[in-house]
Amino acid sequence: MDNLENARINHQRNKSDIVNLVKQMFAESKWGDEEYRQALDELVRKDTELVAEVTRIIKERHG
């Protein structure tokens, strides 16, 4: 696999992790809990970085 495909797969996995964490937060009535909020913030920050990486790779390929 090339770098773009790896970045896209990582982005998809991270999005799934975000969805699963939110589902868990609601299931356990922990919405707003500091521990979960920090974990969610970290996943969102990681997602922002992954999107930037995908965008950078696409721009490099298409000039």
C-alpha positions in Angstrom: 0.0 0.0 0.0 1.1 3.5 -0.7 1.2 6.4 1.8 -2.1 7.8 0.7 -3.9 4.5 1.2 -2.3 4.1 4.6 -3.3 7.6 5.6 -6.9 7.0 4.4 -7.1 3.7 6.4 -5.7 5.4 9.5 -8.3 8.2 9.1 -11.2 5.7 8.8 -10.0 3.7 11.9 -9.7 6.9 13.9 -13.2 7.9 12.9 -14.5 4.5 14.0 -12.6 5.0 17.3 -14.4 8.4 17.8 -17.8 6.9 17.1 -17.2 4.0 19.4 -16.0 6.2 22.2 -19.1 8.5 21.9 -21.3 5.4 22.0 -19.5 4.1 25.1 -19.9 7.5 26.8 -23.6 7.5 26.2 -24.0 3.8 27.2 -22.3 4.4 30.5 -23.9 7.8 31.1 -20.4 9.4 31.2 -21.1 12.2 28.8 -19.0 15.1 30.0 -16.8 13.0 32.2 -13.3 14.5 32.2 -11.5 11.2 31.3 -13.8 10.6 28.3 -13.6 14.2 27.3 -9.8 14.1 27.2 -9.8 10.8 25.2 -12.3 12.3 22.7 -10.2 15.5 22.4 -7.1 13.4 21.7 -9.0 11.4 19.0 -10.3 14.6 17.4 -6.8 16.1 17.4 -5.4 12.9 15.8 -8.2 13.0 13.2 -7.3 16.6 12.3 -3.7 15.5 11.8 -4.7 12.6 9.7 -6.9 14.7 7.4 -4.0 17.2 7.0 -1.7 14.3 6.0 -4.2 12.9 3.4 -4.6 16.4 2.0 -0.9 17.0 1.9 -0.3 13.7 0.0 -3.1 14.4 -2.5 -1.7 17.9 -3.1 1.8 16.5 -3.6 0.5 14.0 -6.2 -1.7 16.5 -8.1 0.7 19.4 -7.9 
